[in-house]
């Protein structure tokens, strides 16, 4: 949906970069986080609790009734649940998906071995808080399905999804290594400096040029990724320049960033009155 903005009104949402995620935060209390690959997380403000329905569940903290159909019956089949929420009854039902490891049996043993990190001692502190079973099964399925390249990306995003679920309940797990789904934050460091570091649980809200106050409308668990540690002399992080700055520039109505002292092109020809 396109929102038309009237004169003097701000956008009803904020877009910012948090670690490896792009987040969209709306004034209505919806927060969307996308890892710019294959994972999307949607969070709602607490006053939505128990007041929503659909493919994302009803937000009542009870996982047993998440598969509530449009007719308000609880089913055990993900396929039946998904088909019940079709936009139009005339749309054909989605067919039962074929098991990826059956379709690509040569990938099964590799997928099981790589995804076993979810069940390993690495995540031991989280196992009692978040059942790893469905995440492991999803990881194996995703890793089996990626048979045309990008297999490591499918694996890494699947493991990262379990790590994020752990962070959501307050368990921070540093699971990435130089050999397992590494993130090389040193790429962003300027020569002779070391302000960028990997943080497995991130900094949920920091002072940036898009958010100079450092306050967010919604509290969210820290999102992993590369974060700068800005010095007092350069307290703001410029998401567009990917560096810490002493003073931020400005943004035009289209969201384009203009540095301090830059010439901003006018949208209209000059007029005299």
Secondary structure as UniProt FT lines:
FT   TURN            7..8
FT   STRAND          13..18
FT   TURN            19..20
FT   STRAND          21..26
FT   TURN            27..28
FT   STRAND          30..34
FT   STRAND          40..44
FT   HELIX           46..48
FT   TURN            49..50
FT   TURN            55..56
FT   HELIX           63..65
FT   TURN            70..71
FT   HELIX           78..84
FT   TURN            89..90
FT   HELIX           100..103
FT   HELIX           105..107
FT   HELIX           108..115
FT   HELIX           116..119
FT   HELIX           121..123
FT   HELIX           124..127
FT   TURN            128..129
FT   HELIX           133..145
FT   HELIX           151..168
FT   TURN            169..170
FT   HELIX           185..188
FT   TURN            191..192
FT   STRAND          196..199
FT   TURN            200..201
FT   TURN            212..213
FT   STRAND          225..228
FT   HELIX           232..234
FT   STRAND          236..238
FT   TURN            239..242
FT   STRAND          243..245
FT   STRAND          250..251
FT   TURN            253..254
FT   STRAND          257..258
FT   TURN            260..261
//
